[in-house]
Amino acid sequence: MTLLHPREGWASRLRAWAAPGGLLLYALLLFGGTAWLQRGLFERDGYFHARFAALMPTQGLSRAFPWTQLSTWREHFCDKEFLYHLAMAPFARIGGDPILGARIFGVLLSVAVLAALYAVLRAHRVRFPAFFAALTLATGGLFIARLGMIRSHVLSMLLLVLGLHFLLRKRWKALLVLGFVYAWAYTVPFVLLMTAIPFVLGAWLGRERPDLRLPLAAGAGSVLGLAIHPYTPLTLETFLTYIQVFRLGLQGSAASGFELGNELYPYSWPVFWDIYPLLLMLAFALPLVLLLTRKRLAPGTLGLGAAALFWFGLTIATPRFAEYSALLIPAAWALVVRDLWPLLEASAWWTARRPIRLAAGALALIALAGFHARSLTFYRVYQIQASPPRFFTGACAWMARNLAPGETVINLYWDDFPELFYDGYRQRFLWGLDPTYSLRDDADRARLLERLRRHQIRLDAEQMKTQFHARYLVLRAARAAGYPELRQAPFRVAYEDPTALVVALD
């Protein structure tokens, strides 16, 4: 038995933790610095989550959400991200502005995703786990932006990384519990099931008998979580709503008649390449490597590769799922390298040429740094240049002083709702977060509101008062130029500042 000198022991531990420690410290500085320096949020939904988490102690488990009057949420509200909001709630109570604590929570959650990925790769004896965890930050700038958002998909990313560990270990009981947690934590409760099915199929191609307990446990856990939920039975209706969301997104705004979030519409290949160059290269090379080396790969490696390619296929259909493919594809490559590494170690040519090994390592680090630097140029645009301050702070303060509490105000744009809810939670609005909720509540009035928003018909004060039971309309100042009739009678600008205006329907 060889005893290490105390200094040698500390030095060995320091070297072992230098790479993961540096990665996590860098991630903390990256996301923390962004949260500290940016004026507003690139993804405006974060304002909704921050305010909702702050209101949880008073809102409780209420199934009424009157802030959206033209929505199924008005009387049948279901918090599909209950655990996410519950975890954020203590942070949202920090200081007088909930967004401060929400930013802190978001930064910690983003770092936790990378830490979990590193821990899982290390647990499965991956070579250079810190490198492959860092590789996710080089896949594309929009992935980094999505990882830093104040939205529940970041929690879903963390849960999915844990799910990868349970799939590779074949711990079906843990998958059952995790599936239950998923149903309480995220909008799409079957992400784990959707990963387990291609994983089992891929492992079967690797000559392993299909372990059907894995997808069955993941699916059963999610179903059980939907059945035993604080908002049961509204959980099923919410899930069906999101099926409709993706169906409308795949149709496109021209066919569906509604404009949804940009993340739902597929990218053209040039745009995809511009945003995710490394992700595309890794994704298209992965099936070729899996096919050529399949006899030397472990069944779990082939399973993870199949799951990664499945999510990449969904990412091509709708970029909404990029956060999963950008995690799973580097993880799949990590297992491929692990399984093929013994071939290199057995090669006298490789072991005898240390300069070549050093050069290969240096080239890998240079490529990682180069693609990450390119990703940061996009990230800087998303998080700094495209992150203006809140638009409706002044307008909402005016409404709080001059309108009755709970009075409904028309918002033509559903994507304005998160900020209106954040600053103007004393009032009520028409639609928010997604127009599908309004379409399912009252299709005729929802389509009328969408036609008014697109200015396909002229704004008519009397019609709007009659249809929407409101006396005022609120709008971003930059968008008001598209509706010149708002400056004419019978409309009257009741409040205006450089970012927003409130118009009376006199």
VEXBAZA-352535 format. One record per residue (C-alpha): x, y, z; residue in three letters. Coordinates in nm, 3 decimals. Layout:
N
NODE        X        Y        Z  resn
NODE        X        Y        Z   ALA
...
This chain:
506
NODE        X        Y        Z  resn
NODE    0.000    0.000    0.000   MET
NODE    0.142    0.337   -0.104   THR
NODE    0.089    0.629    0.131   LEU
NODE    0.072    0.975   -0.024   LEU
NODE    0.233    1.270    0.142   HIS
NODE   -0.042    1.508    0.269   PRO
NODE    0.068    1.773    0.022   ARG
NODE    0.063    1.521   -0.263   GLU
NODE   -0.289    1.412   -0.160   GLY
NODE   -0.419    1.768   -0.165   TRP
NODE   -0.247    1.836   -0.496   ALA
NODE   -0.403    1.525   -0.647   SER
NODE   -0.751    1.626   -0.529   ARG
NODE   -0.697    1.979   -0.655   LEU
NODE   -0.601    1.854   -1.000   ARG
NODE   -0.903    1.621   -1.006   ALA
NODE   -1.147    1.901   -0.925   TRP
NODE   -0.979    2.181   -1.120   ALA
NODE   -1.167    2.114   -1.445   ALA
NODE   -1.520    2.069   -1.302   PRO
NODE   -1.465    2.345   -1.050   GLY
NODE   -1.349    2.580   -1.323   GLY
NODE   -1.645    2.489   -1.543   LEU
NODE   -1.902    2.551   -1.270   LEU
NODE   -1.734    2.873   -1.160   LEU
NODE   -1.734    2.993   -1.519   TYR
NODE   -2.102    2.905   -1.557   ALA
NODE   -2.182    3.088   -1.236   LEU
NODE   -1.997    3.397   -1.358   LEU
NODE   -2.153    3.375   -1.706   LEU
NODE   -2.515    3.342   -1.598   PHE
NODE   -2.473    3.545   -1.282   GLY
NODE   -2.299    3.827   -1.467   GLY
NODE   -2.571    3.830   -1.731   THR
NODE   -2.843    3.843   -1.467   ALA
NODE   -2.663    4.128   -1.291   TRP
NODE   -2.584    4.340   -1.598   LEU
NODE   -2.884    4.298   -1.826   GLN
NODE   -3.155    4.563   -1.813   ARG
NODE   -3.444    4.328   -1.879   GLY
NODE   -3.522    3.972   -1.982   LEU
NODE   -3.469    3.829   -2.329   PHE
NODE   -3.744    3.576   -2.257   GLU
NODE   -4.028    3.788   -2.119   ARG
NODE   -4.215    3.489   -1.970   ASP
NODE   -3.975    3.512   -1.678   GLY
NODE   -4.174    3.809   -1.547   TYR
NODE   -4.484    3.591   -1.525   PHE
NODE   -4.301    3.317   -1.335   HIS
NODE   -4.145    3.566   -1.093   ALA
NODE   -4.475    3.736   -1.008   ARG
NODE   -4.668    3.411   -0.988   PHE
NODE   -4.411    3.260   -0.749   ALA
NODE   -4.429    3.575   -0.536   ALA
NODE   -4.810    3.549   -0.522   LEU
NODE   -4.817    3.179   -0.432   MET
NODE   -4.855    3.237   -0.056   PRO
NODE   -5.174    3.439   -0.118   THR
NODE   -5.293    3.267   -0.437   GLN
NODE   -5.246    2.921   -0.293   GLY
NODE   -5.395    2.642   -0.503   LEU
NODE   -5.673    2.854   -0.646   SER
NODE   -5.816    2.724   -0.973   ARG
NODE   -5.924    3.073   -1.077   ALA
NODE   -5.681    3.296   -1.264   PHE
NODE   -5.875    3.615   -1.339   PRO
NODE   -5.576    3.798   -1.486   TRP
NODE   -5.660    3.647   -1.826   THR
NODE   -6.030    3.706   -1.889   GLN
NODE   -6.031    3.558   -2.239   LEU
NODE   -5.876    3.225   -2.146   SER
NODE   -5.958    2.884   -2.004   THR
NODE   -5.741    2.990   -1.712   TRP
NODE   -6.008    3.235   -1.595   ARG
NODE   -6.207    2.962   -1.419   GLU
NODE   -6.005    2.646   -1.484   HIS
NODE   -5.648    2.734   -1.398   PHE
NODE   -5.389    2.459   -1.361   CYS
NODE   -5.034    2.537   -1.254   ASP
NODE   -4.858    2.295   -1.486   LYS
NODE   -4.521    2.398   -1.336   GLU
NODE   -4.620    2.371   -0.972   PHE
NODE   -4.288    2.244   -0.833   LEU
NODE   -4.092    2.499   -1.036   TYR
NODE   -4.293    2.785   -0.889   HIS
NODE   -4.284    2.631   -0.543   LEU
NODE   -3.904    2.612   -0.554   ALA
NODE   -3.881    2.970   -0.682   MET
NODE   -4.126    3.112   -0.426   ALA
NODE   -3.874    3.168   -0.140   PRO
NODE   -3.638    3.346   -0.379   PHE
NODE   -3.916    3.563   -0.523   ALA
NODE   -3.976    3.701   -0.175   ARG
NODE   -3.622    3.845   -0.158   ILE
NODE   -3.641    4.223   -0.154   GLY
NODE   -3.929    4.422   -0.293   GLY
NODE   -3.888    4.316   -0.658   ASP
NODE   -3.960    3.947   -0.729   PRO
NODE   -3.744    3.942   -1.039   ILE
NODE   -3.430    3.977   -0.826   LEU
NODE   -3.487    3.649   -0.645   GLY
NODE   -3.610    3.484   -0.964   ALA
NODE   -3.281    3.574   -1.132   ARG
NODE   -3.084    3.423   -0.842   ILE
NODE   -3.293    3.106   -0.859   PHE
NODE   -3.248    3.087   -1.237   GLY
NODE   -2.869    3.120   -1.214   VAL
NODE   -2.845    2.845   -0.951   LEU
NODE   -3.068    2.616   -1.156   LEU
NODE   -2.861    2.672   -1.472   SER
NODE   -2.540    2.585   -1.291   VAL
NODE   -2.710    2.281   -1.137   ALA
NODE   -2.787    2.142   -1.484   VAL
NODE   -2.418    2.148   -1.581   LEU
NODE   -2.314    2.011   -1.242   ALA
NODE   -2.561    1.724   -1.274   ALA
NODE   -2.443    1.644   -1.627   LEU
NODE   -2.082    1.635   -1.511   TYR
NODE   -2.172    1.412   -1.215   ALA
NODE   -2.365    1.167   -1.434   VAL
NODE   -2.086    1.144   -1.692   LEU
NODE   -1.829    1.092   -1.418   ARG
NODE   -2.046    0.825   -1.254   ALA
NODE   -2.043    0.633   -1.583   HIS
NODE   -1.664    0.647   -1.612   ARG
NODE   -1.655    0.890   -1.903   VAL
NODE   -1.317    1.022   -2.003   ARG
NODE   -1.287    1.400   -1.958   PHE
NODE   -1.642    1.451   -1.818   PRO
NODE   -1.585    1.823   -1.765   ALA
NODE   -1.497    1.863   -2.133   PHE
NODE   -1.817    1.696   -2.250   PHE
NODE   -2.027    1.890   -1.999   ALA
NODE   -1.868    2.209   -2.129   ALA
NODE   -1.935    2.096   -2.486   LEU
NODE   -2.303    2.178   -2.435   THR
NODE   -2.207    2.545   -2.400   LEU
NODE   -2.047    2.532   -2.745   ALA
NODE   -2.342    2.380   -2.932   THR
NODE   -2.504    2.718   -3.000   GLY
NODE   -2.575    3.057   -2.852   GLY
NODE   -2.948    3.003   -2.828   LEU
NODE   -2.891    2.695   -2.613   PHE
NODE   -2.691    2.904   -2.367   ILE
NODE   -2.970    3.160   -2.369   ALA
NODE   -3.233    2.892   -2.306   ARG
NODE   -3.026    2.745   -2.025   LEU
NODE   -3.018    3.089   -1.861   GLY
NODE   -3.391    3.162   -1.890   MET
NODE   -3.628    3.197   -1.597   ILE
NODE   -3.852    2.921   -1.729   ARG
NODE   -3.946    2.572   -1.620   SER
NODE   -3.774    2.395   -1.909   HIS
NODE   -3.445    2.450   -1.720   VAL
NODE   -3.582    2.238   -1.435   LEU
NODE   -3.689    1.983   -1.698   SER
NODE   -3.330    1.973   -1.826   MET
NODE   -3.208    1.896   -1.475   LEU
NODE   -3.466    1.619   -1.431   LEU
NODE   -3.379    1.470   -1.770   LEU
NODE   -3.010    1.451   -1.681   VAL
NODE   -3.106    1.257   -1.368   LEU
NODE   -3.326    1.040   -1.586   GLY
NODE   -3.028    0.954   -1.807   LEU
NODE   -2.848    0.817   -1.504   HIS
NODE   -3.146    0.601   -1.408   PHE
NODE   -3.185    0.475   -1.765   LEU
NODE   -2.819    0.379   -1.789   LEU
NODE   -2.838    0.209   -1.448   ARG
NODE   -3.175    0.049   -1.536   LYS
NODE   -3.332    0.175   -1.216   ARG
NODE   -3.697    0.153   -1.313   TRP
NODE   -3.825    0.235   -0.964   LYS
NODE   -3.631    0.562   -0.968   ALA
NODE   -3.779    0.636   -1.312   LEU
NODE   -4.126    0.581   -1.171   LEU
NODE   -4.064    0.841   -0.901   VAL
NODE   -3.896    1.081   -1.143   LEU
NODE   -4.187    1.052   -1.385   GLY
NODE   -4.421    1.148   -1.102   PHE
NODE   -4.204    1.451   -1.022   VAL
NODE   -4.203    1.549   -1.390   TYR
NODE   -4.583    1.568   -1.394   ALA
NODE   -4.572    1.818   -1.107   TRP
NODE   -4.280    2.019   -1.241   ALA
NODE   -4.314    2.071   -1.615   TYR
NODE   -4.558    2.150   -1.892   THR
NODE   -4.481    1.837   -2.095   VAL
NODE   -4.493    1.557   -1.836   PRO
NODE   -4.389    1.278   -2.073   PHE
NODE   -4.038    1.401   -2.160   VAL
NODE   -3.892    1.112   -1.961   LEU
NODE   -4.112    0.857   -2.139   LEU
NODE   -4.025    1.010   -2.477   MET
NODE   -3.658    0.959   -2.389   THR
NODE   -3.693    0.610   -2.247   ALA
NODE   -3.862    0.462   -2.557   ILE
NODE   -3.581    0.538   -2.808   PRO
NODE   -3.326    0.452   -2.537   PHE
NODE   -3.465    0.100   -2.503   VAL
NODE   -3.487    0.061   -2.882   LEU
NODE   -3.127    0.173   -2.923   GLY
NODE   -3.008   -0.066   -2.651   ALA
NODE   -3.200   -0.346   -2.826   TRP
NODE   -3.005   -0.273   -3.145   LEU
NODE   -2.697   -0.319   -2.928   GLY
NODE   -2.799   -0.679   -2.871   ARG
NODE   -2.954   -0.619   -2.533   GLU
NODE   -3.291   -0.762   -2.443   ARG
NODE   -3.542   -0.472   -2.427   PRO
NODE   -3.609   -0.374   -2.068   ASP
NODE   -3.969   -0.260   -2.103   LEU
NODE   -3.983   -0.174   -1.735   ARG
NODE   -3.795    0.150   -1.810   LEU
NODE   -4.048    0.320   -2.042   PRO
NODE   -4.341    0.165   -1.858   LEU
NODE   -4.217    0.303   -1.526   ALA
NODE   -4.145    0.647   -1.672   ALA
NODE   -4.488    0.663   -1.834   GLY
NODE   -4.672    0.523   -1.534   ALA
NODE   -4.502    0.773   -1.305   GLY
NODE   -4.611    1.065   -1.523   SER
NODE   -4.969    0.936   -1.548   VAL
NODE   -4.979    0.885   -1.172   LEU
NODE   -4.842    1.236   -1.122   GLY
NODE   -5.116    1.382   -1.341   LEU
NODE   -5.379    1.183   -1.153   ALA
NODE   -5.249    1.274   -0.806   ILE
NODE   -5.184    1.643   -0.854   HIS
NODE   -5.287    1.960   -0.668   PRO
NODE   -5.484    2.061   -0.979   TYR
NODE   -5.640    1.726   -1.073   THR
NODE   -5.843    1.678   -1.295   PRO
NODE   -5.745    1.998   -1.479   LEU
NODE   -5.402    1.848   -1.551   THR
NODE   -5.545    1.644   -1.839   LEU
NODE   -5.709    1.947   -2.000   GLU
NODE   -5.385    2.140   -1.980   THR
NODE   -5.195    1.857   -2.147   PHE
NODE   -5.447    1.845   -2.431   LEU
NODE   -5.410    2.221   -2.470   THR
NODE   -5.037    2.183   -2.531   TYR
NODE   -5.095    1.915   -2.789   ILE
NODE   -5.303    2.176   -2.970   GLN
NODE   -5.025    2.433   -2.926   VAL
NODE   -4.771    2.215   -3.105   PHE
NODE   -5.023    2.121   -3.372   ARG
NODE   -5.087    2.489   -3.447   LEU
NODE   -4.714    2.558   -3.440   GLY
NODE   -4.644    2.290   -3.700   LEU
NODE   -4.917    2.436   -3.922   GLN
NODE   -4.755    2.779   -3.919   GLY
NODE   -4.921    3.112   -3.846   SER
NODE   -5.064    3.148   -4.197   ALA
NODE   -5.258    2.820   -4.181   ALA
NODE   -5.361    2.834   -3.815   SER
NODE   -5.456    3.202   -3.814   GLY
NODE   -5.266    3.258   -3.488   PHE
NODE   -4.910    3.367   -3.430   GLU
NODE   -4.749    3.158   -3.157   LEU
NODE   -4.409    3.184   -2.992   GLY
NODE   -4.110    3.191   -3.228   ASN
NODE   -3.962    2.886   -3.056   GLU
NODE   -4.239    2.668   -3.202   LEU
NODE   -4.180    2.740   -3.571   TYR
NODE   -3.912    2.534   -3.752   PRO
NODE   -3.594    2.701   -3.869   TYR
NODE   -3.472    2.695   -4.226   SER
NODE   -3.145    2.504   -4.261   TRP
NODE   -2.931    2.820   -4.311   PRO
NODE   -3.077    2.971   -3.994   VAL
NODE   -3.033    2.643   -3.806   PHE
NODE   -2.667    2.630   -3.913   TRP
NODE   -2.613    2.991   -3.814   ASP
NODE   -2.748    2.930   -3.462   ILE
NODE   -2.635    2.572   -3.391   TYR
NODE   -2.332    2.489   -3.611   PRO
NODE   -2.160    2.251   -3.370   LEU
NODE   -2.485    2.082   -3.273   LEU
NODE   -2.554    2.007   -3.638   LEU
NODE   -2.204    1.867   -3.695   MET
NODE   -2.220    1.646   -3.386   LEU
NODE   -2.573    1.532   -3.463   ALA
NODE   -2.508    1.435   -3.825   PHE
NODE   -2.182    1.259   -3.741   ALA
NODE   -2.329    1.065   -3.449   LEU
NODE   -2.541    0.808   -3.641   PRO
NODE   -2.247    0.734   -3.872   LEU
NODE   -2.017    0.664   -3.578   VAL
NODE   -2.282    0.457   -3.400   LEU
NODE   -2.335    0.248   -3.712   LEU
NODE   -1.966    0.186   -3.787   LEU
NODE   -1.863    0.108   -3.428   THR
NODE   -2.184   -0.046   -3.292   ARG
NODE   -2.016   -0.381   -3.211   LYS
NODE   -1.772   -0.208   -2.978   ARG
NODE   -2.027    0.014   -2.806   LEU
NODE   -2.216   -0.071   -2.490   ALA
NODE   -2.594   -0.111   -2.527   PRO
NODE   -2.645    0.192   -2.305   GLY
NODE   -2.431    0.402   -2.539   THR
NODE   -2.644    0.302   -2.835   LEU
NODE   -2.955    0.369   -2.630   GLY
NODE   -2.842    0.717   -2.537   LEU
NODE   -2.741    0.780   -2.897   GLY
NODE   -3.087    0.681   -3.018   ALA
NODE   -3.253    0.906   -2.758   ALA
NODE   -3.027    1.197   -2.857   ALA
NODE   -3.110    1.155   -3.226   LEU
NODE   -3.480    1.132   -3.143   PHE
NODE   -3.470    1.470   -2.968   TRP
NODE   -3.261    1.615   -3.249   PHE
NODE   -3.530    1.509   -3.494   GLY
NODE   -3.791    1.689   -3.283   LEU
NODE   -3.562    1.993   -3.271   THR
NODE   -3.564    2.006   -3.650   ILE
NODE   -3.946    2.000   -3.641   ALA
NODE   -3.966    2.267   -3.371   THR
NODE   -3.666    2.439   -3.206   PRO
NODE   -3.857    2.424   -2.877   ARG
NODE   -3.669    2.101   -2.796   PHE
NODE   -3.315    2.224   -2.865   ALA
NODE   -3.237    2.220   -2.492   GLU
NODE   -3.270    1.841   -2.487   TYR
NODE   -3.075    1.759   -2.803   SER
NODE   -2.796    2.000   -2.701   ALA
NODE   -2.763    1.806   -2.374   LEU
NODE   -2.804    1.450   -2.501   LEU
NODE   -2.587    1.466   -2.813   ILE
NODE   -2.267    1.568   -2.624   PRO
NODE   -2.354    1.309   -2.358   ALA
NODE   -2.388    1.040   -2.627   ALA
NODE   -2.051    1.137   -2.773   TRP
NODE   -1.902    1.113   -2.423   ALA
NODE   -2.013    0.750   -2.394   LEU
NODE   -1.890    0.673   -2.746   VAL
NODE   -1.544    0.805   -2.658   VAL
NODE   -1.551    0.606   -2.333   ARG
NODE   -1.626    0.282   -2.515   ASP
NODE   -1.371    0.338   -2.793   LEU
NODE   -1.092    0.470   -2.571   TRP
NODE   -0.947    0.123   -2.496   PRO
NODE   -0.872    0.091   -2.868   LEU
NODE   -0.651    0.398   -2.848   LEU
NODE   -0.483    0.278   -2.531   GLU
NODE   -0.409   -0.056   -2.697   ALA
NODE   -0.248    0.119   -2.992   SER
NODE    0.129    0.139   -2.967   ALA
NODE    0.124    0.426   -3.217   TRP
NODE   -0.096    0.634   -2.983   TRP
NODE    0.071    0.548   -2.653   THR
NODE    0.423    0.598   -2.787   ALA
NODE    0.364    0.947   -2.923   ARG
NODE    0.295    1.180   -2.637   ARG
NODE    0.326    1.498   -2.852   PRO
NODE    0.044    1.370   -3.073   ILE
NODE   -0.177    1.311   -2.769   ARG
NODE   -0.102    1.658   -2.640   LEU
NODE   -0.171    1.812   -2.980   ALA
NODE   -0.502    1.626   -3.008   ALA
NODE   -0.605    1.748   -2.663   GLY
NODE   -0.504    2.102   -2.747   ALA
NODE   -0.701    2.095   -3.073   LEU
NODE   -1.009    1.968   -2.888   ALA
NODE   -0.983    2.250   -2.634   LEU
NODE   -0.927    2.509   -2.908   ILE
NODE   -1.233    2.383   -3.096   ALA
NODE   -1.438    2.391   -2.775   LEU
NODE   -1.325    2.746   -2.698   ALA
NODE   -1.378    2.862   -3.055   GLY
NODE   -1.733    2.731   -3.087   PHE
NODE   -1.816    2.860   -2.740   HIS
NODE   -1.683    3.205   -2.831   ALA
NODE   -1.899    3.200   -3.143   ARG
NODE   -2.197    3.097   -2.933   SER
NODE   -2.133    3.388   -2.699   LEU
NODE   -2.174    3.635   -2.985   THR
NODE   -2.533    3.512   -3.027   PHE
NODE   -2.582    3.493   -2.652   TYR
NODE   -2.471    3.852   -2.615   ARG
NODE   -2.733    3.962   -2.869   VAL
NODE   -3.009    3.761   -2.702   TYR
NODE   -2.933    3.856   -2.345   GLN
NODE   -2.803    4.210   -2.378   ILE
NODE   -2.913    4.382   -2.699   GLN
NODE   -3.251    4.203   -2.714   ALA
NODE   -3.326    4.242   -2.342   SER
NODE   -3.491    4.583   -2.298   PRO
NODE   -3.624    4.699   -1.961   PRO
NODE   -3.989    4.643   -1.875   ARG
NODE   -4.226    4.838   -2.098   PHE
NODE   -4.531    4.878   -1.876   PHE
NODE   -4.402    4.993   -1.537   THR
NODE   -4.532    5.348   -1.579   GLY
NODE   -4.855    5.244   -1.751   ALA
NODE   -4.935    4.991   -1.481   CYS
NODE   -4.865    5.247   -1.209   ALA
NODE   -5.111    5.484   -1.379   TRP
NODE   -5.374    5.210   -1.403   MET
NODE   -5.329    5.125   -1.034   ALA
NODE   -5.397    5.491   -0.945   ARG
NODE   -5.686    5.555   -1.183   ASN
NODE   -5.869    5.225   -1.246   LEU
NODE   -6.068    5.012   -1.008   ALA
NODE   -5.889    4.703   -0.874   PRO
NODE   -5.976    4.408   -1.096   GLY
NODE   -6.091    4.619   -1.391   GLU
NODE   -6.023    4.453   -1.728   THR
NODE   -5.787    4.624   -1.973   VAL
NODE   -5.749    4.507   -2.334   ILE
NODE   -5.404    4.386   -2.436   ASN
NODE   -5.386    4.330   -2.811   LEU
NODE   -5.062    4.132   -2.787   TYR
NODE   -5.058    3.815   -2.581   TRP
NODE   -4.680    3.835   -2.544   ASP
NODE   -4.723    4.159   -2.344   ASP
NODE   -4.909    3.972   -2.073   PHE
NODE   -4.607    3.853   -1.865   PRO
NODE   -4.497    4.213   -1.804   GLU
NODE   -4.852    4.336   -1.754   LEU
NODE   -4.909    4.064   -1.497   PHE
NODE   -4.578    4.147   -1.329   TYR
NODE   -4.630    4.523   -1.294   ASP
NODE   -5.009    4.542   -1.325   GLY
NODE   -5.131    4.243   -1.127   TYR
NODE   -5.396    4.469   -0.968   ARG
NODE   -5.577    4.475   -1.304   GLN
NODE   -5.718    4.208   -1.536   ARG
NODE   -5.628    4.153   -1.902   PHE
NODE   -5.760    3.946   -2.193   LEU
NODE   -5.507    3.689   -2.301   TRP
NODE   -5.156    3.584   -2.214   GLY
NODE   -4.869    3.337   -2.246   LEU
NODE   -5.032    3.151   -2.533   ASP
NODE   -5.335    3.229   -2.754   PRO
NODE   -5.438    2.863   -2.754   THR
NODE   -5.593    2.906   -2.411   TYR
NODE   -5.811    3.183   -2.554   SER
NODE   -5.896    2.980   -2.863   LEU
NODE   -6.020    2.696   -2.643   ARG
NODE   -6.219    2.935   -2.423   ASP
NODE   -6.399    3.145   -2.686   ASP
NODE   -6.288    3.083   -3.044   ALA
NODE   -6.495    3.366   -3.195   ASP
NODE   -6.369    3.637   -2.964   ARG
NODE   -6.012    3.500   -2.978   ALA
NODE   -6.012    3.515   -3.358   ARG
NODE   -6.158    3.866   -3.347   LEU
NODE   -5.883    3.978   -3.109   LEU
NODE   -5.618    3.822   -3.332   GLU
NODE   -5.759    3.998   -3.640   ARG
NODE   -5.756    4.327   -3.449   LEU
NODE   -5.397    4.266   -3.339   ARG
NODE   -5.287    4.198   -3.695   ARG
NODE   -5.483    4.506   -3.803   HIS
NODE   -5.674    4.299   -4.055   GLN
NODE   -5.974    4.502   -3.943   ILE
NODE   -5.975    4.856   -3.812   ARG
NODE   -5.996    4.900   -3.436   LEU
NODE   -6.352    4.989   -3.341   ASP
NODE   -6.397    5.130   -2.991   ALA
NODE   -6.765    5.041   -2.959   GLU
NODE   -6.712    4.687   -3.085   GLN
NODE   -6.419    4.634   -2.846   MET
NODE   -6.615    4.765   -2.548   LYS
NODE   -6.907    4.538   -2.632   THR
NODE   -6.705    4.224   -2.706   GLN
NODE   -6.443    4.249   -2.434   PHE
NODE   -6.624    4.444   -2.159   HIS
NODE   -6.339    4.690   -2.114   ALA
NODE   -6.294    5.068   -2.116   ARG
NODE   -5.917    5.086   -2.175   TYR
NODE   -5.649    4.937   -2.396   LEU
NODE   -5.277    4.912   -2.315   VAL
NODE   -5.003    4.886   -2.580   LEU
NODE   -4.629    4.925   -2.624   ARG
NODE   -4.546    5.266   -2.765   ALA
NODE   -4.339    5.112   -3.044   ALA
NODE   -4.642    4.915   -3.162   ARG
NODE   -4.889    5.201   -3.144   ALA
NODE   -4.778    5.341   -3.480   ALA
NODE   -4.941    5.041   -3.645   GLY
NODE   -5.282    5.156   -3.522   TYR
NODE   -5.317    5.523   -3.624   PRO
NODE   -5.688    5.526   -3.531   GLU
NODE   -5.587    5.517   -3.163   LEU
NODE   -5.489    5.884   -3.200   ARG
NODE   -5.835    5.971   -3.331   GLN
NODE   -6.180    6.002   -3.175   ALA
NODE   -6.351    5.819   -3.020   PRO
NODE   -6.021    5.686   -2.882   PHE
NODE   -5.835    5.904   -2.632   ARG
NODE   -5.479    5.858   -2.506   VAL
NODE   -5.516    5.863   -2.129   ALA
NODE   -5.154    5.792   -2.042   TYR
NODE   -4.833    5.783   -2.246   GLU
NODE   -4.462    5.750   -2.181   ASP
NODE   -4.169    5.652   -2.408   PRO
NODE   -4.243    5.278   -2.372   THR
NODE   -4.623    5.237   -2.341   ALA
NODE   -4.959    5.406   -2.363   LEU
NODE   -5.305    5.352   -2.221   VAL
NODE   -5.595    5.441   -2.451   VAL
NODE   -5.950    5.510   -2.333   ALA
NODE   -6.229    5.370   -2.553   LEU
NODE   -6.441    5.684   -2.511   ASP
